[in-house]
């Protein structure tokens, strides 16, 4: 969908995206979703199911798997002890480049 909106082929769009952002579009989306979920976990009382849905995951198992891969722990453990894991997200640089 993004490639179409930019009038590019998917392959060319992906190549340009990786060149500018340092990661594939799907990886970037996952990272943004997990960062947003961390903020929600810190600032709200939503259940993990609600957090998963609000950041765009149709199933909690997919959310849990991606969260654990990026943060290094489950969302439930993060909620209990987030100070131990917050530095993990700082290793990733998510930025918005002009035009993206």
Buried (B, 14 or more C-beta within 10 A) or exposed (E): EEBEEBEBEEEEBBEBBBEEBEBEBEBBEBBBBBBBBBEBBEEEEBEBEEBBBBBBBEEBEEBBEBBBEBBBBBBEBBBEEBEEBEEBBEEBEEEEEEEE
